[in-house]
Amino acid sequence: MCCCNPDHLYKGTSQSNVNDMISRGRHIIVRGERNGQAKLTASQVRAIRASSEHYKVLAARYGVHPMTIYKVRDRSRWQHV
């Protein structure tokens, strides 16, 4: 049940709200295929990293932007795989 007591609310910026959420452990990070916006699978990520093909070729094959391929390869995306 949510608390709706006005005494428990305070003014703040969007950033202070995010910081509060994180400090209280109320954020959930959904990684990989469980993320509803994921366009790649873990097996595709492994194949991209193993491939020596050009970014644009892989991007066309997997239906993603070339920068997505770059970020998969440099592990700034899909770090857990």
N, CA, C and O atoms as a CHARMM CRD file, in Angstrom:
* protein
*
  324
    1    1 MET  N      0.84100  -1.18100   0.00000 PROA 1      0.00000
    2    1 MET  CA     0.00000   0.00000   0.00000 PROA 1      0.00000
    3    1 MET  C      0.88800   1.24700   0.00000 PROA 1      0.00000
    4    1 MET  O      1.86600   1.30900   0.74400 PROA 1      0.00000
    5    2 CYS  N      0.55900   2.22000  -0.81500 PROA 2      0.00000
    6    2 CYS  CA     1.31900   3.46200  -0.88500 PROA 2      0.00000
    7    2 CYS  C      0.92200   4.40100   0.24600 PROA 2      0.00000
    8    2 CYS  O     -0.22700   4.40900   0.68800 PROA 2      0.00000
    9    3 CYS  N      1.87000   5.17700   0.70000 PROA 3      0.00000
   10    3 CYS  CA     1.60300   6.17900   1.73000 PROA 3      0.00000
   11    3 CYS  C      1.19000   7.47600   1.04000 PROA 3      0.00000
   12    3 CYS  O      1.88000   7.94300   0.13400 PROA 3      0.00000
   13    4 CYS  N      0.09600   8.04700   1.45400 PROA 4      0.00000
   14    4 CYS  CA    -0.39500   9.29400   0.86200 PROA 4      0.00000
   15    4 CYS  C     -0.40600  10.42600   1.88600 PROA 4      0.00000
   16    4 CYS  O     -1.09900  11.42400   1.69200 PROA 4      0.00000
   17    5 ASN  N      0.34100  10.28400   2.95900 PROA 5      0.00000
   18    5 ASN  CA     0.39000  11.28600   4.00800 PROA 5      0.00000
   19    5 ASN  C      1.18500  12.48900   3.51500 PROA 5      0.00000
   20    5 ASN  O      2.37400  12.34600   3.23000 PROA 5      0.00000
   21    6 PRO  N      0.57300  13.67700   3.40300 PROA 6      0.00000
   22    6 PRO  CA     1.28500  14.86300   2.91200 PROA 6      0.00000
   23    6 PRO  C      2.50400  15.23000   3.76700 PROA 6      0.00000
   24    6 PRO  O      3.43400  15.87000   3.27600 PROA 6      0.00000
   25    7 ASP  N      2.50100  14.83000   5.03500 PROA 7      0.00000
   26    7 ASP  CA     3.65100  15.11900   5.89500 PROA 7      0.00000
   27    7 ASP  C      4.89000  14.32800   5.47600 PROA 7      0.00000
   28    7 ASP  O      6.00200  14.65300   5.89200 PROA 7      0.00000
   29    8 HSD  N      4.70600  13.30600   4.66500 PROA 8      0.00000
   30    8 HSD  CA     5.82200  12.48500   4.21100 PROA 8      0.00000
   31    8 HSD  C      6.37000  12.94800   2.86800 PROA 8      0.00000
   32    8 HSD  O      7.30600  12.34900   2.33900 PROA 8      0.00000
   33    9 LEU  N      5.79800  13.99800   2.32000 PROA 9      0.00000
   34    9 LEU  CA     6.22000  14.53000   1.02400 PROA 9      0.00000
   35    9 LEU  C      7.07100  15.77300   1.22500 PROA 9      0.00000
   36    9 LEU  O      6.93200  16.47100   2.23000 PROA 9      0.00000
   37   10 TYR  N      7.94700  16.05000   0.27400 PROA 10     0.00000
   38   10 TYR  CA     8.74000  17.26300   0.32200 PROA 10     0.00000
   39   10 TYR  C      9.02200  17.73300  -1.09500 PROA 10     0.00000
   40   10 TYR  O      8.99400  16.94500  -2.04000 PROA 10     0.00000
   41   11 LYS  N      9.29300  19.02400  -1.23400 PROA 11     0.00000
   42   11 LYS  CA     9.60400  19.59000  -2.54100 PROA 11     0.00000
   43   11 LYS  C     11.02700  19.22500  -2.92900 PROA 11     0.00000
   44   11 LYS  O     11.90900  19.11000  -2.07800 PROA 11     0.00000
   45   12 GLY  N     11.23000  19.04900  -4.19800 PROA 12     0.00000
   46   12 GLY  CA    12.56900  18.74800  -4.69300 PROA 12     0.00000
   47   12 GLY  C     12.59900  18.76800  -6.20000 PROA 12     0.00000
   48   12 GLY  O     11.56600  18.84300  -6.86600 PROA 12     0.00000
   49   13 THR  N     13.79700  18.70100  -6.71700 PROA 13     0.00000
   50   13 THR  CA    13.97000  18.66500  -8.16600 PROA 13     0.00000
   51   13 THR  C     13.83900  17.22400  -8.65300 PROA 13     0.00000
   52   13 THR  O     13.77300  16.28600  -7.85900 PROA 13     0.00000
   53   14 SER  N     13.80400  17.07500  -9.94300 PROA 14     0.00000
   54   14 SER  CA    13.75400  15.73300 -10.52800 PROA 14     0.00000
   55   14 SER  C     14.99200  14.94000 -10.10800 PROA 14     0.00000
   56   14 SER  O     14.89700  13.76000  -9.77300 PROA 14     0.00000
   57   15 GLN  N     16.15000  15.59600 -10.12900 PROA 15     0.00000
   58   15 GLN  CA    17.38900  14.92200  -9.75500 PROA 15     0.00000
   59   15 GLN  C     17.37700  14.50400  -8.29000 PROA 15     0.00000
   60   15 GLN  O     17.83500  13.40900  -7.96200 PROA 15     0.00000
   61   16 SER  N     16.86100  15.35500  -7.40100 PROA 16     0.00000
   62   16 SER  CA    16.82400  14.97700  -5.98400 PROA 16     0.00000
   63   16 SER  C     15.85300  13.81700  -5.76900 PROA 16     0.00000
   64   16 SER  O     16.05400  12.98800  -4.88100 PROA 16     0.00000
   65   17 ASN  N     14.81100  13.76200  -6.57700 PROA 17     0.00000
   66   17 ASN  CA    13.86500  12.64900  -6.50200 PROA 17     0.00000
   67   17 ASN  C     14.53600  11.34400  -6.92900 PROA 17     0.00000
   68   17 ASN  O     14.34800  10.30900  -6.28900 PROA 17     0.00000
   69   18 VAL  N     15.31000  11.39000  -8.00100 PROA 18     0.00000
   70   18 VAL  CA    16.02500  10.20300  -8.46800 PROA 18     0.00000
   71   18 VAL  C     17.04700   9.76100  -7.42500 PROA 18     0.00000
   72   18 VAL  O     17.16000   8.57300  -7.12400 PROA 18     0.00000
   73   19 ASN  N     17.78900  10.72100  -6.87500 PROA 19     0.00000
   74   19 ASN  CA    18.78000  10.38800  -5.84500 PROA 19     0.00000
   75   19 ASN  C     18.12000   9.73500  -4.63600 PROA 19     0.00000
   76   19 ASN  O     18.65600   8.78100  -4.07300 PROA 19     0.00000
   77   20 ASP  N     16.95600  10.24900  -4.23700 PROA 20     0.00000
   78   20 ASP  CA    16.21600   9.67800  -3.10800 PROA 20     0.00000
   79   20 ASP  C     15.77600   8.24900  -3.42200 PROA 20     0.00000
   80   20 ASP  O     15.89300   7.36100  -2.57800 PROA 20     0.00000
   81   21 MET  N     15.27200   8.03300  -4.63000 PROA 21     0.00000
   82   21 MET  CA    14.82800   6.71100  -5.04900 PROA 21     0.00000
   83   21 MET  C     15.98100   5.71000  -4.97500 PROA 21     0.00000
   84   21 MET  O     15.81800   4.59900  -4.47200 PROA 21     0.00000
   85   22 ILE  N     17.14000   6.11400  -5.47900 PROA 22     0.00000
   86   22 ILE  CA    18.30600   5.22400  -5.47700 PROA 22     0.00000
   87   22 ILE  C     18.78000   4.96100  -4.05700 PROA 22     0.00000
   88   22 ILE  O     19.07400   3.82000  -3.70000 PROA 22     0.00000
   89   23 SER  N     18.85700   6.00800  -3.24800 PROA 23     0.00000
   90   23 SER  CA    19.36000   5.83100  -1.87700 PROA 23     0.00000
   91   23 SER  C     18.45300   4.93300  -1.04300 PROA 23     0.00000
   92   23 SER  O     18.91300   4.30000  -0.09300 PROA 23     0.00000
   93   24 ARG  N     17.17700   4.87200  -1.38900 PROA 24     0.00000
   94   24 ARG  CA    16.23700   4.02100  -0.65800 PROA 24     0.00000
   95   24 ARG  C     16.07100   2.63600  -1.28700 PROA 24     0.00000
   96   24 ARG  O     15.27300   1.82600  -0.81500 PROA 24     0.00000
   97   25 GLY  N     16.82600   2.37100  -2.35100 PROA 25     0.00000
   98   25 GLY  CA    16.77600   1.05900  -2.99200 PROA 25     0.00000
   99   25 GLY  C     15.46100   0.79000  -3.70100 PROA 25     0.00000
  100   25 GLY  O     14.99400  -0.34900  -3.73700 PROA 25     0.00000
  101   26 ARG  N     14.86500   1.82300  -4.26200 PROA 26     0.00000
  102   26 ARG  CA    13.57000   1.67100  -4.92400 PROA 26     0.00000
  103   26 ARG  C     13.67100   1.69400  -6.44000 PROA 26     0.00000
  104   26 ARG  O     12.67300   1.91000  -7.12800 PROA 26     0.00000
  105   27 HSD  N     14.84100   1.47900  -6.95100 PROA 27     0.00000
  106   27 HSD  CA    14.99500   1.43400  -8.40600 PROA 27     0.00000
  107   27 HSD  C     15.30700   0.00000  -8.82200 PROA 27     0.00000
  108   27 HSD  O     15.95100  -0.75300  -8.09100 PROA 27     0.00000
  109   28 ILE  N     14.84400  -0.35000  -9.98700 PROA 28     0.00000
  110   28 ILE  CA    15.05200  -1.69400 -10.51400 PROA 28     0.00000
  111   28 ILE  C     15.74600  -1.55800 -11.86200 PROA 28     0.00000
  112   28 ILE  O     15.28400  -0.83000 -12.74000 PROA 28     0.00000
  113   29 ILE  N     16.84700  -2.25800 -12.01400 PROA 29     0.00000
  114   29 ILE  CA    17.55700  -2.25100 -13.28900 PROA 29     0.00000
  115   29 ILE  C     17.25800  -3.57600 -13.98600 PROA 29     0.00000
  116   29 ILE  O     17.57400  -4.65000 -13.47500 PROA 29     0.00000
  117   30 VAL  N     16.64800  -3.47800 -15.15000 PROA 30     0.00000
  118   30 VAL  CA    16.31400  -4.67500 -15.92900 PROA 30     0.00000
  119   30 VAL  C     17.27400  -4.71800 -17.10000 PROA 30     0.00000
  120   30 VAL  O     17.26400  -3.84400 -17.96700 PROA 30     0.00000
  121   31 ARG  N     18.10100  -5.74700 -17.10900 PROA 31     0.00000
  122   31 ARG  CA    19.13300  -5.85400 -18.13200 PROA 31     0.00000
  123   31 ARG  C     18.79300  -6.90900 -19.17500 PROA 31     0.00000
  124   31 ARG  O     18.01100  -7.83100 -18.94500 PROA 31     0.00000
  125   32 GLY  N     19.41600  -6.72800 -20.32600 PROA 32     0.00000
  126   32 GLY  CA    19.35100  -7.73600 -21.37300 PROA 32     0.00000
  127   32 GLY  C     17.97300  -7.95200 -21.95100 PROA 32     0.00000
  128   32 GLY  O     17.19300  -7.01300 -22.11400 PROA 32     0.00000
  129   33 GLU  N     17.68600  -9.19400 -22.25700 PROA 33     0.00000
  130   33 GLU  CA    16.45000  -9.55000 -22.95100 PROA 33     0.00000
  131   33 GLU  C     15.20500  -9.28500 -22.10400 PROA 33     0.00000
  132   33 GLU  O     14.10600  -9.15100 -22.64200 PROA 33     0.00000
  133   34 ARG  N     15.37000  -9.20900 -20.79300 PROA 34     0.00000
  134   34 ARG  CA    14.21600  -8.93900 -19.92600 PROA 34     0.00000
  135   34 ARG  C     13.75500  -7.48800 -20.03900 PROA 34     0.00000
  136   34 ARG  O     12.63800  -7.16100 -19.63600 PROA 34     0.00000
  137   35 ASN  N     14.60700  -6.61400 -20.58400 PROA 35     0.00000
  138   35 ASN  CA    14.23300  -5.23200 -20.80700 PROA 35     0.00000
  139   35 ASN  C     13.31600  -5.18200 -22.02700 PROA 35     0.00000
  140   35 ASN  O     13.67500  -5.67700 -23.09500 PROA 35     0.00000
  141   36 GLY  N     12.16800  -4.60200 -21.87600 PROA 36     0.00000
  142   36 GLY  CA    11.18600  -4.56100 -22.94800 PROA 36     0.00000
  143   36 GLY  C     11.63800  -3.80700 -24.18100 PROA 36     0.00000
  144   36 GLY  O     11.05700  -3.97700 -25.25300 PROA 36     0.00000
  145   37 GLN  N     12.66600  -2.97400 -24.05200 PROA 37     0.00000
  146   37 GLN  CA    13.15300  -2.20600 -25.19700 PROA 37     0.00000
  147   37 GLN  C     14.36700  -2.85200 -25.86600 PROA 37     0.00000
  148   37 GLN  O     14.89500  -2.30900 -26.83600 PROA 37     0.00000
  149   38 ALA  N     14.80300  -3.97600 -25.37100 PROA 38     0.00000
  150   38 ALA  CA    15.98500  -4.64800 -25.94600 PROA 38     0.00000
  151   38 ALA  C     15.68400  -5.11900 -27.36500 PROA 38     0.00000
  152   38 ALA  O     14.63300  -5.69800 -27.63900 PROA 38     0.00000
  153   39 LYS  N     16.62100  -4.86100 -28.24500 PROA 39     0.00000
  154   39 LYS  CA    16.46500  -5.29500 -29.63300 PROA 39     0.00000
  155   39 LYS  C     17.38500  -6.45300 -29.96300 PROA 39     0.00000
  156   39 LYS  O     17.28900  -7.04300 -31.03900 PROA 39     0.00000
  157   40 LEU  N     18.27700  -6.77900 -29.04200 PROA 40     0.00000
  158   40 LEU  CA    19.22300  -7.86800 -29.25500 PROA 40     0.00000
  159   40 LEU  C     19.05000  -8.92000 -28.16200 PROA 40     0.00000
  160   40 LEU  O     18.50600  -8.64500 -27.09300 PROA 40     0.00000
  161   41 THR  N     19.51900 -10.11500 -28.45100 PROA 41     0.00000
  162   41 THR  CA    19.54200 -11.18000 -27.45800 PROA 41     0.00000
  163   41 THR  C     20.98800 -11.38700 -27.01500 PROA 41     0.00000
  164   41 THR  O     21.91800 -10.88900 -27.65100 PROA 41     0.00000
  165   42 ALA  N     21.17000 -12.12100 -25.92800 PROA 42     0.00000
  166   42 ALA  CA    22.51600 -12.38900 -25.42800 PROA 42     0.00000
  167   42 ALA  C     23.34300 -13.14300 -26.47600 PROA 42     0.00000
  168   42 ALA  O     24.53100 -12.87100 -26.64600 PROA 42     0.00000
  169   43 SER  N     22.71800 -14.07900 -27.16700 PROA 43     0.00000
  170   43 SER  CA    23.46500 -14.83600 -28.18700 PROA 43     0.00000
  171   43 SER  C     23.86300 -13.92600 -29.35700 PROA 43     0.00000
  172   43 SER  O     24.94100 -14.10000 -29.92600 PROA 43     0.00000
  173   44 GLN  N     23.01700 -12.96800 -29.72200 PROA 44     0.00000
  174   44 GLN  CA    23.37300 -12.02500 -30.77700 PROA 44     0.00000
  175   44 GLN  C     24.52900 -11.12500 -30.33700 PROA 44     0.00000
  176   44 GLN  O     25.41100 -10.80200 -31.13200 PROA 44     0.00000
  177   45 VAL  N     24.51700 -10.72700 -29.07300 PROA 45     0.00000
  178   45 VAL  CA    25.59400  -9.88900 -28.54000 PROA 45     0.00000
  179   45 VAL  C     26.92200 -10.63600 -28.62000 PROA 45     0.00000
  180   45 VAL  O     27.94000 -10.06500 -29.01100 PROA 45     0.00000
  181   46 ARG  N     26.90600 -11.90800 -28.24800 PROA 46     0.00000
  182   46 ARG  CA    28.13500 -12.69900 -28.33800 PROA 46     0.00000
  183   46 ARG  C     28.61400 -12.81000 -29.78900 PROA 46     0.00000
  184   46 ARG  O     29.81200 -12.72600 -30.06100 PROA 46     0.00000
  185   47 ALA  N     27.67900 -12.99800 -30.70800 PROA 47     0.00000
  186   47 ALA  CA    28.02800 -13.10900 -32.12900 PROA 47     0.00000
  187   47 ALA  C     28.59800 -11.78500 -32.65000 PROA 47     0.00000
  188   47 ALA  O     29.54700 -11.78600 -33.43500 PROA 47     0.00000
  189   48 ILE  N     28.03500 -10.67800 -32.22400 PROA 48     0.00000
  190   48 ILE  CA    28.53000  -9.35800 -32.64500 PROA 48     0.00000
  191   48 ILE  C     29.96600  -9.16200 -32.15600 PROA 48     0.00000
  192   48 ILE  O     30.82300  -8.68600 -32.90000 PROA 48     0.00000
  193   49 ARG  N     30.21400  -9.52500 -30.92200 PROA 49     0.00000
  194   49 ARG  CA    31.56000  -9.35700 -30.35300 PROA 49     0.00000
  195   49 ARG  C     32.58200 -10.27600 -31.02000 PROA 49     0.00000
  196   49 ARG  O     33.75900  -9.93200 -31.12900 PROA 49     0.00000
  197   50 ALA  N     32.13000 -11.42700 -31.45600 PROA 50     0.00000
  198   50 ALA  CA    33.04500 -12.38100 -32.09700 PROA 50     0.00000
  199   50 ALA  C     33.29400 -12.03900 -33.56300 PROA 50     0.00000
  200   50 ALA  O     34.27900 -12.49400 -34.14300 PROA 50     0.00000
  201   51 SER  N     32.42300 -11.25400 -34.16100 PROA 51     0.00000
  202   51 SER  CA    32.51000 -10.95000 -35.58300 PROA 51     0.00000
  203   51 SER  C     33.54600  -9.86400 -35.86900 PROA 51     0.00000
  204   51 SER  O     33.77200  -8.97000 -35.05300 PROA 51     0.00000
  205   52 SER  N     34.16000  -9.95900 -37.02800 PROA 52     0.00000
  206   52 SER  CA    35.09400  -8.92000 -37.47300 PROA 52     0.00000
  207   52 SER  C     34.46400  -8.05500 -38.57000 PROA 52     0.00000
  208   52 SER  O     35.13200  -7.20700 -39.16100 PROA 52     0.00000
  209   53 GLU  N     33.17700  -8.27800 -38.83300 PROA 53     0.00000
  210   53 GLU  CA    32.48800  -7.50600 -39.86700 PROA 53     0.00000
  211   53 GLU  C     32.33100  -6.04700 -39.43200 PROA 53     0.00000
  212   53 GLU  O     32.38400  -5.73100 -38.24400 PROA 53     0.00000
  213   54 HSD  N     32.14000  -5.17200 -40.41100 PROA 54     0.00000
  214   54 HSD  CA    31.99000  -3.74400 -40.17500 PROA 54     0.00000
  215   54 HSD  C     30.69700  -3.45900 -39.39800 PROA 54     0.00000
  216   54 HSD  O     29.71500  -4.19600 -39.49300 PROA 54     0.00000
  217   55 TYR  N     30.73000  -2.38200 -38.63900 PROA 55     0.00000
  218   55 TYR  CA    29.57700  -1.97800 -37.83000 PROA 55     0.00000
  219   55 TYR  C     28.30100  -1.84900 -38.65400 PROA 55     0.00000
  220   55 TYR  O     27.23300  -2.29900 -38.23900 PROA 55     0.00000
  221   56 LYS  N     28.42500  -1.23100 -39.82100 PROA 56     0.00000
  222   56 LYS  CA    27.23000  -0.99100 -40.63500 PROA 56     0.00000
  223   56 LYS  C     26.61800  -2.29100 -41.14400 PROA 56     0.00000
  224   56 LYS  O     25.39600  -2.41000 -41.23700 PROA 56     0.00000
  225   57 VAL  N     27.45200  -3.24900 -41.47000 PROA 57     0.00000
  226   57 VAL  CA    26.96400  -4.54800 -41.93900 PROA 57     0.00000
  227   57 VAL  C     26.19200  -5.24400 -40.81300 PROA 57     0.00000
  228   57 VAL  O     25.09100  -5.75300 -41.01900 PROA 57     0.00000
  229   58 LEU  N     26.79300  -5.25500 -39.62200 PROA 58     0.00000
  230   58 LEU  CA    26.13700  -5.89900 -38.47700 PROA 58     0.00000
  231   58 LEU  C     24.86100  -5.15400 -38.07400 PROA 58     0.00000
  232   58 LEU  O     23.86000  -5.77200 -37.71200 PROA 58     0.00000
  233   59 ALA  N     24.90700  -3.83700 -38.13900 PROA 59     0.00000
  234   59 ALA  CA    23.72900  -3.04300 -37.78200 PROA 59     0.00000
  235   59 ALA  C     22.56200  -3.36300 -38.71100 PROA 59     0.00000
  236   59 ALA  O     21.42600  -3.50800 -38.26000 PROA 59     0.00000
  237   60 ALA  N     22.84200  -3.47400 -40.00400 PROA 60     0.00000
  238   60 ALA  CA    21.79300  -3.81000 -40.96700 PROA 60     0.00000
  239   60 ALA  C     21.26100  -5.21700 -40.70900 PROA 60     0.00000
  240   60 ALA  O     20.05500  -5.45200 -40.79000 PROA 60     0.00000
  241   61 ARG  N     22.14800  -6.14300 -40.40100 PROA 61     0.00000
  242   61 ARG  CA    21.74300  -7.52500 -40.15600 PROA 61     0.00000
  243   61 ARG  C     20.80900  -7.62700 -38.94400 PROA 61     0.00000
  244   61 ARG  O     19.80100  -8.33200 -38.98200 PROA 61     0.00000
  245   62 TYR  N     21.15800  -6.91900 -37.87800 PROA 62     0.00000
  246   62 TYR  CA    20.39700  -7.04000 -36.63400 PROA 62     0.00000
  247   62 TYR  C     19.32000  -5.96600 -36.46900 PROA 62     0.00000
  248   62 TYR  O     18.58600  -5.97500 -35.48100 PROA 62     0.00000
  249   63 GLY  N     19.22000  -5.05000 -37.41600 PROA 63     0.00000
  250   63 GLY  CA    18.17100  -4.03700 -37.37400 PROA 63     0.00000
  251   63 GLY  C     18.35000  -3.00400 -36.27200 PROA 63     0.00000
  252   63 GLY  O     17.37900  -2.55400 -35.66300 PROA 63     0.00000
  253   64 VAL  N     19.60200  -2.63500 -36.02300 PROA 64     0.00000
  254   64 VAL  CA    19.90000  -1.63700 -35.00200 PROA 64     0.00000
  255   64 VAL  C     20.80800  -0.56200 -35.60000 PROA 64     0.00000
  256   64 VAL  O     21.31000  -0.71900 -36.71400 PROA 64     0.00000
  257   65 HSD  N     21.01400   0.50800 -34.87500 PROA 65     0.00000
  258   65 HSD  CA    21.88300   1.59600 -35.31000 PROA 65     0.00000
  259   65 HSD  C     23.34800   1.14900 -35.18900 PROA 65     0.00000
  260   65 HSD  O     23.68300   0.39300 -34.27800 PROA 65     0.00000
  261   66 PRO  N     24.21300   1.60200 -36.08500 PROA 66     0.00000
  262   66 PRO  CA    25.62800   1.23600 -35.98700 PROA 66     0.00000
  263   66 PRO  C     26.25300   1.58300 -34.62600 PROA 66     0.00000
  264   66 PRO  O     27.14600   0.87100 -34.16600 PROA 66     0.00000
  265   67 MET  N     25.80400   2.65000 -33.98800 PROA 67     0.00000
  266   67 MET  CA    26.34400   3.01200 -32.68400 PROA 67     0.00000
  267   67 MET  C     26.01200   1.94300 -31.63700 PROA 67     0.00000
  268   67 MET  O     26.76400   1.74300 -30.68400 PROA 67     0.00000
  269   68 THR  N     24.89000   1.26800 -31.82200 PROA 68     0.00000
  270   68 THR  CA    24.54100   0.16600 -30.91800 PROA 68     0.00000
  271   68 THR  C     25.58100  -0.93700 -31.02300 PROA 68     0.00000
  272   68 THR  O     26.00000  -1.49900 -30.01100 PROA 68     0.00000
  273   69 ILE  N     25.99600  -1.24600 -32.23400 PROA 69     0.00000
  274   69 ILE  CA    27.03100  -2.27100 -32.44100 PROA 69     0.00000
  275   69 ILE  C     28.33200  -1.82600 -31.78300 PROA 69     0.00000
  276   69 ILE  O     28.99800  -2.61400 -31.11300 PROA 69     0.00000
  277   70 TYR  N     28.68600  -0.56600 -31.97700 PROA 70     0.00000
  278   70 TYR  CA    29.90500  -0.03800 -31.36300 PROA 70     0.00000
  279   70 TYR  C     29.85100  -0.19300 -29.83600 PROA 70     0.00000
  280   70 TYR  O     30.81600  -0.64500 -29.21900 PROA 70     0.00000
  281   71 LYS  N     28.73200   0.17900 -29.24300 PROA 71     0.00000
  282   71 LYS  CA    28.59900   0.12200 -27.77900 PROA 71     0.00000
  283   71 LYS  C     28.56600  -1.31300 -27.25700 PROA 71     0.00000
  284   71 LYS  O     29.02100  -1.57800 -26.14500 PROA 71     0.00000
  285   72 VAL  N     28.03800  -2.22700 -28.04400 PROA 72     0.00000
  286   72 VAL  CA    28.07200  -3.64600 -27.65700 PROA 72     0.00000
  287   72 VAL  C     29.51500  -4.12900 -27.67100 PROA 72     0.00000
  288   72 VAL  O     29.95600  -4.82300 -26.75600 PROA 72     0.00000
  289   73 ARG  N     30.23900  -3.75800 -28.70800 PROA 73     0.00000
  290   73 ARG  CA    31.63100  -4.20900 -28.82800 PROA 73     0.00000
  291   73 ARG  C     32.54800  -3.61500 -27.77000 PROA 73     0.00000
  292   73 ARG  O     33.44200  -4.30200 -27.27700 PROA 73     0.00000
  293   74 ASP  N     32.34400  -2.35400 -27.41300 PROA 74     0.00000
  294   74 ASP  CA    33.23000  -1.76100 -26.40000 PROA 74     0.00000
  295   74 ASP  C     32.70800  -1.98900 -24.97300 PROA 74     0.00000
  296   74 ASP  O     33.25300  -1.47200 -23.99800 PROA 74     0.00000
  297   75 ARG  N     31.64000  -2.77600 -24.89000 PROA 75     0.00000
  298   75 ARG  CA    31.05800  -3.21700 -23.61400 PROA 75     0.00000
  299   75 ARG  C     30.47500  -2.09800 -22.76600 PROA 75     0.00000
  300   75 ARG  O     30.35200  -2.24700 -21.55000 PROA 75     0.00000
  301   76 SER  N     30.11300  -0.97500 -23.39000 PROA 76     0.00000
  302   76 SER  CA    29.37500   0.03800 -22.64500 PROA 76     0.00000
  303   76 SER  C     27.88900  -0.29800 -22.65300 PROA 76     0.00000
  304   76 SER  O     27.11000   0.32100 -21.92800 PROA 76     0.00000
  305   77 ARG  N     27.48900  -1.27300 -23.46800 PROA 77     0.00000
  306   77 ARG  CA    26.14800  -1.85000 -23.46100 PROA 77     0.00000
  307   77 ARG  C     26.30000  -3.36200 -23.33400 PROA 77     0.00000
  308   77 ARG  O     27.28300  -3.93500 -23.80300 PROA 77     0.00000
  309   78 TRP  N     25.34300  -3.99000 -22.71000 PROA 78     0.00000
  310   78 TRP  CA    25.34900  -5.43100 -22.51200 PROA 78     0.00000
  311   78 TRP  C     26.61800  -5.85700 -21.76900 PROA 78     0.00000
  312   78 TRP  O     27.25800  -6.84100 -22.14100 PROA 78     0.00000
  313   79 GLN  N     26.97300  -5.12800 -20.73900 PROA 79     0.00000
  314   79 GLN  CA    28.18400  -5.42200 -19.95400 PROA 79     0.00000
  315   79 GLN  C     28.09600  -6.76300 -19.25400 PROA 79     0.00000
  316   79 GLN  O     29.11800  -7.40600 -19.01000 PROA 79     0.00000
  317   80 HSD  N     26.88700  -7.19100 -18.92900 PROA 80     0.00000
  318   80 HSD  CA    26.69900  -8.42100 -18.16300 PROA 80     0.00000
  319   80 HSD  C     26.88300  -9.68500 -19.00500 PROA 80     0.00000
  320   80 HSD  O     26.89700 -10.78900 -18.46100 PROA 80     0.00000
  321   81 VAL  N     27.02400  -9.53700 -20.32700 PROA 81     0.00000
  322   81 VAL  CA    27.18200 -10.70600 -21.20900 PROA 81     0.00000
  323   81 VAL  C     28.64200 -10.86200 -21.55400 PROA 81     0.00000
  324   81 VAL  O     29.00900 -11.78100 -22.28600 PROA 81     0.00000
